[in-house]
Amino acid sequence: MHHFICIDSFKGCISSSDAAHAIERGILHADPDATIDWSPVADGGEGTIDVLSANGFEKIVAPTIDLAGRPIEMFYAQKDRIAVIEVATICGLHLKRPEDDAFSVHTRGVGRLVRQILATGVSDVFLALGGTATTDGGLGFLAELGADLLTQTGAPIPWQTNPLMETKQIRLPARSGSLHVLADVTASYAGEQGAAYVFGPQKGLITSDINLLDGRLKEIGSQLHIDHIKGAGAAGGLGGAAYTLGASIESGASFVLRMIHAQGRIERAAYVWTGEGRVDRQTAMGKLPSQVSALADRADVPCIVLAGEVTERLEQAWICEAIHDLGEGKTLDPFITKQRLARRAEQIVRRLNLK
């Protein structure tokens, strides 16, 4: 039997590659003659560059600035005239230092890198959002790409705090078809489901900060006509800022699956394996396992979903199971998780071989 493994990481525990290798080991224990095809995957956020570099993209090092304006070097991925930036490598939570003010960090480094990449002749730049520490509405990004951020009197903003607080008028540069946003959240630019209220607490913002920033996001969102755009609130409003420059907003998981040619690989398989750390109601809302299951369903290939916890079964999955046996507690221990993934895969294949 031929198997295709396309499983997301178990966040905070094991990588996508580790999960795939564990399943492969379990399959081969039960069926040494099985053939295995696998690929690391990601949902368009953390890990996207590594996935693409394992599937024909070149990793290119480039200079820019981080969320506090410090010079840094980071990697982006490129294949032909397509480039992909993992935004968290520039302004991610892991780059925020204790001395950095959560209120004032910005996205200028993302815009600076996009400008550099476009100058090399690249035709399309994809921004993989997720994991950012910023809530500047993407105004830092816009400024680096030619937008004029102005005070009430029409003077350039002084950049002494979050640009959302200083900017009263924005003059945008010409729109372009070169930009694309990869986001798996549908957060709005402002409001209860917006960038500040939904993601602010995990970025270290206090309630008064969140209220201030949300008020400014409402005003800027209305001015830029992005207040009703789904995904505009991704990465602290960076999704909406890119949209104003002509960017499309699409599912990061869909993009990654397209780049690894998942559909053809699924069609050649007898069984498809996917999953993530927790399968719940949100999984069915377009997250990677649900998209893999949908592709498998359309190809009439049985799909097996494994997770650390299953609170709501994926309807399109043929099998959807947690990896822990009865009486076993949930764990974030990488070694135990890989053992249990391999064990459950072996058990399932043995069941399949009895049919």
VENLIN-V971120 format. One record per backbone hydrogen bond with DSSP energy under -0.5 kcal/mol. CO is the residue of the C=O (numbers start at 1). NH is the residue of the N-H. E is the energy in kcal/mol with one decimal. If there is no record, write none. Layout:
[[CO NH E] [CO NH E]]
//
This chain:
[[1 35 -2.5] [2 270 -3.2] [2 271 -1.4] [3 37 -2.7] [4 6 -0.5] [4 273 -2.7] [5 39 -1.7] [7 41 -0.6] [9 11 -0.9] [9 277 -0.9] [10 13 -2.1] [10 14 -1.3] [14 10 -2.3] [15 19 -2.3] [16 20 -2.2] [17 21 -2.5] [18 22 -2.0] [19 23 -2.1] [20 24 -2.6] [21 25 -2.3] [22 26 -1.9] [23 27 -2.6] [24 28 -2.4] [25 29 -1.6] [26 30 -1.5] [27 31 -2.4] [31 34 -2.2] [35 3 -2.8] [37 5 -2.7] [43 253 -0.6] [45 48 -1.9] [47 51 -2.0] [48 52 -2.5] [49 53 -2.5] [50 54 -1.2] [52 55 -1.7] [52 57 -2.2] [53 56 -0.6] [58 60 -0.6] [58 78 -2.3] [60 76 -2.4] [62 74 -2.6] [64 72 -2.6] [66 69 -1.9] [67 106 -2.3] [70 66 -2.6] [72 64 -2.4] [74 62 -2.7] [76 60 -3.2] [77 84 -2.8] [78 58 -3.2] [79 82 -2.3] [81 123 -1.5] [81 124 -1.9] [82 79 -2.4] [83 126 -2.9] [84 77 -2.4] [85 87 -1.0] [85 128 -3.3] [86 89 -2.3] [87 90 -2.1] [87 91 -2.3] [88 92 -1.5] [90 67 -0.8] [91 133 -2.7] [92 95 -1.7] [93 96 -1.1] [97 100 -1.8] [100 102 -0.6] [101 104 -1.1] [101 105 -1.2] [105 135 -0.6] [107 110 -0.8] [107 111 -1.5] [108 112 -2.6] [109 113 -1.9] [110 114 -2.3] [111 115 -2.3] [112 116 -1.8] [113 117 -2.6] [114 118 -2.7] [115 119 -1.4] [117 120 -1.5] [117 122 -1.1] [118 121 -1.4] [124 83 -2.7] [124 126 -0.5] [125 180 -2.0] [126 85 -3.0] [126 128 -0.7] [127 129 -0.9] [127 182 -2.9] [128 87 -1.8] [131 93 -2.2] [136 139 -1.9] [138 142 -2.2] [139 143 -2.5] [140 144 -1.7] [141 145 -0.9] [142 145 -0.7] [142 147 -2.5] [143 146 -1.4] [147 149 -0.7] [148 150 -0.6] [148 171 -2.1] [149 157 -2.0] [150 168 -3.0] [150 169 -2.1] [151 154 -1.6] [155 151 -3.2] [162 165 -1.7] [162 166 -0.8] [163 167 -2.2] [169 150 -2.9] [170 172 -0.6] [171 148 -2.7] [178 125 -3.3] [179 248 -1.1] [180 127 -3.0] [181 183 -0.6] [181 250 -3.0] [182 129 -2.4] [187 231 -0.7] [187 233 -2.7] [188 195 -0.8] [189 195 -0.7] [191 194 -2.2] [191 197 -0.5] [193 188 -1.7] [194 198 -2.4] [195 199 -1.3] [196 200 -1.7] [199 203 -0.7] [200 203 -1.3] [200 205 -2.1] [201 204 -1.4] [206 210 -2.5] [207 211 -2.3] [208 212 -2.1] [209 213 -2.9] [210 214 -2.6] [211 215 -1.9] [212 216 -1.8] [213 217 -2.8] [214 218 -2.2] [215 219 -1.6] [216 220 -2.9] [217 221 -2.9] [218 222 -2.0] [219 223 -2.1] [220 224 -2.5] [221 225 -0.6] [221 226 -2.6] [221 227 -0.8] [222 225 -0.6] [226 229 -1.5] [228 230 -0.6] [229 232 -1.7] [231 234 -1.5] [232 240 -2.4] [233 236 -0.9] [233 237 -0.5] [234 237 -0.7] [234 238 -0.6] [234 239 -2.1] [235 238 -1.0] [236 137 -2.1] [237 241 -2.1] [238 242 -2.5] [239 243 -1.8] [240 244 -1.7] [241 245 -0.6] [242 245 -1.1] [242 247 -2.0] [243 246 -2.0] [245 176 -3.2] [248 181 -3.4] [248 250 -0.5] [250 183 -2.6] [251 255 -1.8] [252 256 -2.4] [253 257 -2.5] [254 258 -2.0] [255 259 -2.4] [256 260 -1.7] [257 262 -2.7] [258 261 -1.2] [261 265 -1.6] [262 266 -2.7] [263 267 -2.2] [264 268 -1.1] [266 269 -1.5] [270 302 -0.6] [271 4 -2.3] [272 304 -3.4] [273 6 -3.4] [274 306 -2.3] [275 8 -2.2] [276 308 -0.7] [277 308 -0.8] [277 309 -1.1] [278 280 -0.6] [279 311 -2.9] [279 312 -1.2] [280 283 -0.8] [280 284 -0.9] [281 284 -0.5] [282 285 -1.4] [282 287 -0.5] [283 287 -1.1] [284 286 -0.5] [287 290 -0.7] [287 291 -1.8] [288 292 -2.5] [289 293 -2.4] [290 294 -2.0] [291 295 -2.2] [292 296 -2.6] [293 297 -2.5] [294 298 -2.2] [295 299 -1.6] [296 301 -2.8] [297 300 -1.1] [302 272 -2.4] [303 305 -0.5] [303 318 -2.3] [303 319 -1.8] [304 274 -2.7] [304 306 -0.5] [305 321 -2.5] [306 276 -0.8] [307 323 -1.9] [309 279 -3.0] [309 311 -0.5] [313 315 -0.5] [314 317 -1.2] [319 305 -3.4] [321 307 -1.6] [325 328 -2.2] [333 337 -2.5] [334 338 -2.4] [335 339 -2.1] [336 340 -2.6] [337 341 -2.3] [338 342 -2.4] [339 343 -2.4] [340 344 -2.6] [341 345 -2.4] [342 346 -2.5] [343 347 -2.5] [344 348 -2.4] [345 349 -2.4] [346 350 -2.3] [347 351 -1.9] [348 352 -2.5] [349 353 -2.5] [350 354 -0.8] [351 354 -0.8] [351 355 -0.6] [352 355 -1.2]]
//
